[in-house]
Amino acid sequence: GEEEEENNPTVLEHLRVQATAMVSNILSSAMDQISLTATE
């Protein structure tokens, strides 16, 4: 298992980038909702 991960750094990097993008999207959505709620 560990050997496969070491042999596929691109896959791990891709997953990390995907996770980062997903978190960013969630954070922006949350900020938008908070802003709307605060405005109301």
mmCIF file as Biopython writes it, N, C-alpha, C and O atoms, coordinates in Angstrom:
data_model
#
loop_
_atom_site.group_PDB
_atom_site.id
_atom_site.type_symbol
_atom_site.label_atom_id
_atom_site.label_alt_id
_atom_site.label_comp_id
_atom_site.label_asym_id
_atom_site.label_entity_id
_atom_site.label_seq_id
_atom_site.pdbx_PDB_ins_code
_atom_site.Cartn_x
_atom_site.Cartn_y
_atom_site.Cartn_z
_atom_site.occupancy
_atom_site.B_iso_or_equiv
_atom_site.auth_seq_id
_atom_site.auth_asym_id
_atom_site.pdbx_PDB_model_num
ATOM 1   N N  . GLY A ? 1  ? 0.824   -1.203 0.000  1.0 0.0 1  A 1 
ATOM 2   C CA . GLY A ? 1  ? 0.000   0.000  0.000  1.0 0.0 1  A 1 
ATOM 3   C C  . GLY A ? 1  ? 0.856   1.250  0.000  1.0 0.0 1  A 1 
ATOM 4   O O  . GLY A ? 1  ? 0.655   2.150  -0.816 1.0 0.0 1  A 1 
ATOM 5   N N  . GLU A ? 2  ? 1.831   1.306  0.935  1.0 0.0 2  A 1 
ATOM 6   C CA . GLU A ? 2  ? 2.691   2.488  1.013  1.0 0.0 2  A 1 
ATOM 7   C C  . GLU A ? 2  ? 3.516   2.642  -0.254 1.0 0.0 2  A 1 
ATOM 8   O O  . GLU A ? 2  ? 3.716   3.754  -0.744 1.0 0.0 2  A 1 
ATOM 9   N N  . GLU A ? 3  ? 3.996   1.514  -0.784 1.0 0.0 3  A 1 
ATOM 10  C CA . GLU A ? 3  ? 4.817   1.565  -2.000 1.0 0.0 3  A 1 
ATOM 11  C C  . GLU A ? 3  ? 4.022   2.163  -3.155 1.0 0.0 3  A 1 
ATOM 12  O O  . GLU A ? 3  ? 4.548   2.972  -3.918 1.0 0.0 3  A 1 
ATOM 13  N N  . GLU A ? 4  ? 2.758   1.770  -3.287 1.0 0.0 4  A 1 
ATOM 14  C CA . GLU A ? 4  ? 1.921   2.290  -4.375 1.0 0.0 4  A 1 
ATOM 15  C C  . GLU A ? 4  ? 1.772   3.804  -4.248 1.0 0.0 4  A 1 
ATOM 16  O O  . GLU A ? 4  ? 1.847   4.526  -5.242 1.0 0.0 4  A 1 
ATOM 17  N N  . GLU A ? 5  ? 1.561   4.282  -3.023 1.0 0.0 5  A 1 
ATOM 18  C CA . GLU A ? 5  ? 1.404   5.719  -2.820 1.0 0.0 5  A 1 
ATOM 19  C C  . GLU A ? 5  ? 2.685   6.453  -3.204 1.0 0.0 5  A 1 
ATOM 20  O O  . GLU A ? 5  ? 2.634   7.516  -3.821 1.0 0.0 5  A 1 
ATOM 21  N N  . GLU A ? 6  ? 3.833   5.883  -2.837 1.0 0.0 6  A 1 
ATOM 22  C CA . GLU A ? 6  ? 5.107   6.530  -3.152 1.0 0.0 6  A 1 
ATOM 23  C C  . GLU A ? 6  ? 5.343   6.547  -4.653 1.0 0.0 6  A 1 
ATOM 24  O O  . GLU A ? 6  ? 6.000   7.448  -5.174 1.0 0.0 6  A 1 
ATOM 25  N N  . ASN A ? 7  ? 4.807   5.548  -5.349 1.0 0.0 7  A 1 
ATOM 26  C CA . ASN A ? 7  ? 5.004   5.462  -6.793 1.0 0.0 7  A 1 
ATOM 27  C C  . ASN A ? 7  ? 4.024   6.349  -7.548 1.0 0.0 7  A 1 
ATOM 28  O O  . ASN A ? 7  ? 4.177   6.553  -8.753 1.0 0.0 7  A 1 
ATOM 29  N N  . ASN A ? 8  ? 3.023   6.875  -6.859 1.0 0.0 8  A 1 
ATOM 30  C CA . ASN A ? 8  ? 2.019   7.711  -7.536 1.0 0.0 8  A 1 
ATOM 31  C C  . ASN A ? 8  ? 1.883   9.066  -6.848 1.0 0.0 8  A 1 
ATOM 32  O O  . ASN A ? 8  ? 0.817   9.387  -6.321 1.0 0.0 8  A 1 
ATOM 33  N N  . PRO A ? 9  ? 2.940   9.855  -6.847 1.0 0.0 9  A 1 
ATOM 34  C CA . PRO A ? 9  ? 2.864   11.175 -6.197 1.0 0.0 9  A 1 
ATOM 35  C C  . PRO A ? 9  ? 1.872   12.090 -6.901 1.0 0.0 9  A 1 
ATOM 36  O O  . PRO A ? 9  ? 1.266   12.960 -6.276 1.0 0.0 9  A 1 
ATOM 37  N N  . THR A ? 10 ? 1.709   11.885 -8.220 1.0 0.0 10 A 1 
ATOM 38  C CA . THR A ? 10 ? 0.774   12.731 -8.971 1.0 0.0 10 A 1 
ATOM 39  C C  . THR A ? 10 ? -0.652  12.511 -8.488 1.0 0.0 10 A 1 
ATOM 40  O O  . THR A ? 10 ? -1.426  13.461 -8.371 1.0 0.0 10 A 1 
ATOM 41  N N  . VAL A ? 11 ? -0.997  11.266 -8.210 1.0 0.0 11 A 1 
ATOM 42  C CA . VAL A ? 11 ? -2.355  10.960 -7.747 1.0 0.0 11 A 1 
ATOM 43  C C  . VAL A ? 11 ? -2.602  11.630 -6.401 1.0 0.0 11 A 1 
ATOM 44  O O  . VAL A ? 11 ? -3.648  12.243 -6.188 1.0 0.0 11 A 1 
ATOM 45  N N  . LEU A ? 12 ? -1.641  11.510 -5.497 1.0 0.0 12 A 1 
ATOM 46  C CA . LEU A ? 12 ? -1.797  12.121 -4.180 1.0 0.0 12 A 1 
ATOM 47  C C  . LEU A ? 12 ? -1.896  13.638 -4.309 1.0 0.0 12 A 1 
ATOM 48  O O  . LEU A ? 12 ? -2.709  14.278 -3.641 1.0 0.0 12 A 1 
ATOM 49  N N  . GLU A ? 13 ? -1.060  14.203 -5.176 1.0 0.0 13 A 1 
ATOM 50  C CA . GLU A ? 13 ? -1.088  15.659 -5.386 1.0 0.0 13 A 1 
ATOM 51  C C  . GLU A ? 13 ? -2.449  16.085 -5.921 1.0 0.0 13 A 1 
ATOM 52  O O  . GLU A ? 13 ? -3.005  17.098 -5.497 1.0 0.0 13 A 1 
ATOM 53  N N  . HIS A ? 14 ? -2.984  15.295 -6.864 1.0 0.0 14 A 1 
ATOM 54  C CA . HIS A ? 14 ? -4.290  15.617 -7.449 1.0 0.0 14 A 1 
ATOM 55  C C  . HIS A ? 14 ? -5.368  15.574 -6.375 1.0 0.0 14 A 1 
ATOM 56  O O  . HIS A ? 14 ? -6.231  16.450 -6.322 1.0 0.0 14 A 1 
ATOM 57  N N  . LEU A ? 15 ? -5.320  14.560 -5.524 1.0 0.0 15 A 1 
ATOM 58  C CA . LEU A ? 15 ? -6.324  14.441 -4.465 1.0 0.0 15 A 1 
ATOM 59  C C  . LEU A ? 15 ? -6.210  15.624 -3.507 1.0 0.0 15 A 1 
ATOM 60  O O  . LEU A ? 15 ? -7.214  16.165 -3.044 1.0 0.0 15 A 1 
ATOM 61  N N  . ARG A ? 16 ? -4.958  16.017 -3.216 1.0 0.0 16 A 1 
ATOM 62  C CA . ARG A ? 16 ? -4.755  17.132 -2.295 1.0 0.0 16 A 1 
ATOM 63  C C  . ARG A ? 16 ? -5.304  18.419 -2.894 1.0 0.0 16 A 1 
ATOM 64  O O  . ARG A ? 16 ? -5.936  19.211 -2.194 1.0 0.0 16 A 1 
ATOM 65  N N  . VAL A ? 17 ? -5.069  18.630 -4.171 1.0 0.0 17 A 1 
ATOM 66  C CA . VAL A ? 17 ? -5.576  19.828 -4.849 1.0 0.0 17 A 1 
ATOM 67  C C  . VAL A ? 17 ? -7.098  19.818 -4.857 1.0 0.0 17 A 1 
ATOM 68  O O  . VAL A ? 17 ? -7.738  20.844 -4.628 1.0 0.0 17 A 1 
ATOM 69  N N  . GLN A ? 18 ? -7.678  18.634 -5.126 1.0 0.0 18 A 1 
ATOM 70  C CA . GLN A ? 18 ? -9.144  18.525 -5.142 1.0 0.0 18 A 1 
ATOM 71  C C  . GLN A ? 18 ? -9.709  18.862 -3.768 1.0 0.0 18 A 1 
ATOM 72  O O  . GLN A ? 18 ? -10.690 19.599 -3.657 1.0 0.0 18 A 1 
ATOM 73  N N  . ALA A ? 19 ? -9.089  18.324 -2.725 1.0 0.0 19 A 1 
ATOM 74  C CA . ALA A ? 19 ? -9.563  18.567 -1.360 1.0 0.0 19 A 1 
ATOM 75  C C  . ALA A ? 19 ? -9.474  20.050 -1.026 1.0 0.0 19 A 1 
ATOM 76  O O  . ALA A ? 19 ? -10.386 20.616 -0.423 1.0 0.0 19 A 1 
ATOM 77  N N  . THR A ? 20 ? -8.367  20.674 -1.422 1.0 0.0 20 A 1 
ATOM 78  C CA . THR A ? 20 ? -8.183  22.103 -1.151 1.0 0.0 20 A 1 
ATOM 79  C C  . THR A ? 20 ? -9.256  22.924 -1.859 1.0 0.0 20 A 1 
ATOM 80  O O  . THR A ? 20 ? -9.822  23.849 -1.278 1.0 0.0 20 A 1 
ATOM 81  N N  . ALA A ? 21 ? -9.531  22.582 -3.112 1.0 0.0 21 A 1 
ATOM 82  C CA . ALA A ? 21 ? -10.539 23.307 -3.884 1.0 0.0 21 A 1 
ATOM 83  C C  . ALA A ? 21 ? -11.915 23.132 -3.250 1.0 0.0 21 A 1 
ATOM 84  O O  . ALA A ? 21 ? -12.702 24.076 -3.177 1.0 0.0 21 A 1 
ATOM 85  N N  . MET A ? 22 ? -12.196 21.903 -2.791 1.0 0.0 22 A 1 
ATOM 86  C CA . MET A ? 22 ? -13.501 21.622 -2.197 1.0 0.0 22 A 1 
ATOM 87  C C  . MET A ? 22 ? -13.676 22.450 -0.922 1.0 0.0 22 A 1 
ATOM 88  O O  . MET A ? 22 ? -14.733 23.038 -0.693 1.0 0.0 22 A 1 
ATOM 89  N N  . VAL A ? 23 ? -12.628 22.489 -0.097 1.0 0.0 23 A 1 
ATOM 90  C CA . VAL A ? 23 ? -12.693 23.265 1.147  1.0 0.0 23 A 1 
ATOM 91  C C  . VAL A ? 23 ? -12.895 24.741 0.833  1.0 0.0 23 A 1 
ATOM 92  O O  . VAL A ? 23 ? -13.670 25.425 1.501  1.0 0.0 23 A 1 
ATOM 93  N N  . SER A ? 24 ? -12.198 25.224 -0.182 1.0 0.0 24 A 1 
ATOM 94  C CA . SER A ? 24 ? -12.322 26.636 -0.566 1.0 0.0 24 A 1 
ATOM 95  C C  . SER A ? 24 ? -13.756 26.946 -0.977 1.0 0.0 24 A 1 
ATOM 96  O O  . SER A ? 24 ? -14.317 27.970 -0.586 1.0 0.0 24 A 1 
ATOM 97  N N  . ASN A ? 25 ? -14.347 26.047 -1.774 1.0 0.0 25 A 1 
ATOM 98  C CA . ASN A ? 25 ? -15.728 26.259 -2.228 1.0 0.0 25 A 1 
ATOM 99  C C  . ASN A ? 25 ? -16.679 26.278 -1.045 1.0 0.0 25 A 1 
ATOM 100 O O  . ASN A ? 25 ? -17.576 27.119 -0.975 1.0 0.0 25 A 1 
ATOM 101 N N  . ILE A ? 26 ? -16.483 25.346 -0.108 1.0 0.0 26 A 1 
ATOM 102 C CA . ILE A ? 26 ? -17.353 25.275 1.069  1.0 0.0 26 A 1 
ATOM 103 C C  . ILE A ? 26 ? -17.223 26.552 1.896  1.0 0.0 26 A 1 
ATOM 104 O O  . ILE A ? 26 ? -18.215 27.096 2.379  1.0 0.0 26 A 1 
ATOM 105 N N  . LEU A ? 27 ? -15.978 27.023 2.053  1.0 0.0 27 A 1 
ATOM 106 C CA . LEU A ? 27 ? -15.754 28.230 2.842  1.0 0.0 27 A 1 
ATOM 107 C C  . LEU A ? 27 ? -16.412 29.436 2.182  1.0 0.0 27 A 1 
ATOM 108 O O  . LEU A ? 27 ? -17.041 30.252 2.857  1.0 0.0 27 A 1 
ATOM 109 N N  . SER A ? 28 ? -16.269 29.550 0.860  1.0 0.0 28 A 1 
ATOM 110 C CA . SER A ? 28 ? -16.894 30.702 0.177  1.0 0.0 28 A 1 
ATOM 111 C C  . SER A ? 28 ? -18.400 30.650 0.322  1.0 0.0 28 A 1 
ATOM 112 O O  . SER A ? 28 ? -19.038 31.674 0.565  1.0 0.0 28 A 1 
ATOM 113 N N  . SER A ? 29 ? -18.974 29.465 0.176  1.0 0.0 29 A 1 
ATOM 114 C CA . SER A ? 29 ? -20.430 29.330 0.301  1.0 0.0 29 A 1 
ATOM 115 C C  . SER A ? 29 ? -20.863 29.730 1.706  1.0 0.0 29 A 1 
ATOM 116 O O  . SER A ? 29 ? -21.864 30.425 1.881  1.0 0.0 29 A 1 
ATOM 117 N N  . ALA A ? 30 ? -20.112 29.292 2.694  1.0 0.0 30 A 1 
ATOM 118 C CA . ALA A ? 30 ? -20.448 29.617 4.079  1.0 0.0 30 A 1 
ATOM 119 C C  . ALA A ? 30 ? -20.345 31.121 4.303  1.0 0.0 30 A 1 
ATOM 120 O O  . ALA A ? 30 ? -21.208 31.714 4.950  1.0 0.0 30 A 1 
ATOM 121 N N  . MET A ? 31 ? -19.295 31.737 3.771  1.0 0.0 31 A 1 
ATOM 122 C CA . MET A ? 31 ? -19.125 33.179 3.928  1.0 0.0 31 A 1 
ATOM 123 C C  . MET A ? 31 ? -20.273 33.928 3.269  1.0 0.0 31 A 1 
ATOM 124 O O  . MET A ? 31 ? -20.777 34.907 3.820  1.0 0.0 31 A 1 
ATOM 125 N N  . ASP A ? 32 ? -20.690 33.472 2.091  1.0 0.0 32 A 1 
ATOM 126 C CA . ASP A ? 32 ? -21.807 34.118 1.392  1.0 0.0 32 A 1 
ATOM 127 C C  . ASP A ? 32 ? -23.071 34.036 2.245  1.0 0.0 32 A 1 
ATOM 128 O O  . ASP A ? 32 ? -23.794 35.022 2.387  1.0 0.0 32 A 1 
ATOM 129 N N  . GLN A ? 33 ? -23.335 32.859 2.811  1.0 0.0 33 A 1 
ATOM 130 C CA . GLN A ? 33 ? -24.542 32.680 3.620  1.0 0.0 33 A 1 
ATOM 131 C C  . GLN A ? 33 ? -24.482 33.564 4.858  1.0 0.0 33 A 1 
ATOM 132 O O  . GLN A ? 33 ? -25.484 34.157 5.259  1.0 0.0 33 A 1 
ATOM 133 N N  . ILE A ? 34 ? -23.296 33.648 5.460  1.0 0.0 34 A 1 
ATOM 134 C CA . ILE A ? 34 ? -23.138 34.480 6.658  1.0 0.0 34 A 1 
ATOM 135 C C  . ILE A ? 34 ? -23.386 35.946 6.304  1.0 0.0 34 A 1 
ATOM 136 O O  . ILE A ? 34 ? -24.050 36.670 7.046  1.0 0.0 34 A 1 
ATOM 137 N N  . SER A ? 35 ? -22.845 36.375 5.163  1.0 0.0 35 A 1 
ATOM 138 C CA . SER A ? 35 ? -23.024 37.769 4.736  1.0 0.0 35 A 1 
ATOM 139 C C  . SER A ? 35 ? -24.504 38.067 4.517  1.0 0.0 35 A 1 
ATOM 140 O O  . SER A ? 35 ? -25.009 39.101 4.954  1.0 0.0 35 A 1 
ATOM 141 N N  . LEU A ? 36 ? -25.200 37.142 3.830  1.0 0.0 36 A 1 
ATOM 142 C CA . LEU A ? 36 ? -26.626 37.344 3.565  1.0 0.0 36 A 1 
ATOM 143 C C  . LEU A ? 36 ? -27.396 37.400 4.876  1.0 0.0 36 A 1 
ATOM 144 O O  . LEU A ? 36 ? -28.266 38.252 5.053  1.0 0.0 36 A 1 
ATOM 145 N N  . THR A ? 37 ? -27.078 36.493 5.795  1.0 0.0 37 A 1 
ATOM 146 C CA . THR A ? 37 ? -27.770 36.457 7.077  1.0 0.0 37 A 1 
ATOM 147 C C  . THR A ? 37 ? -27.502 37.739 7.858  1.0 0.0 37 A 1 
ATOM 148 O O  . THR A ? 37 ? -28.412 38.297 8.473  1.0 0.0 37 A 1 
ATOM 149 N N  . ALA A ? 38 ? -26.269 38.199 7.835  1.0 0.0 38 A 1 
ATOM 150 C CA . ALA A ? 38 ? -25.908 39.410 8.577  1.0 0.0 38 A 1 
ATOM 151 C C  . ALA A ? 38 ? -26.618 40.620 7.980  1.0 0.0 38 A 1 
ATOM 152 O O  . ALA A ? 38 ? -27.053 41.513 8.707  1.0 0.0 38 A 1 
ATOM 153 N N  . THR A ? 39 ? -26.732 40.645 6.662  1.0 0.0 39 A 1 
ATOM 154 C CA . THR A ? 39 ? -27.395 41.768 5.991  1.0 0.0 39 A 1 
ATOM 155 C C  . THR A ? 39 ? -28.871 41.804 6.370  1.0 0.0 39 A 1 
ATOM 156 O O  . THR A ? 39 ? -29.430 42.874 6.614  1.0 0.0 39 A 1 
ATOM 157 N N  . GLU A ? 40 ? -29.492 40.647 6.418  1.0 0.0 40 A 1 
ATOM 158 C CA . GLU A ? 40 ? -30.907 40.595 6.769  1.0 0.0 40 A 1 
ATOM 159 C C  . GLU A ? 40 ? -31.071 40.872 8.263  1.0 0.0 40 A 1 
ATOM 160 O O  . GLU A ? 40 ? -32.193 40.875 8.771  1.0 0.0 40 A 1 
#
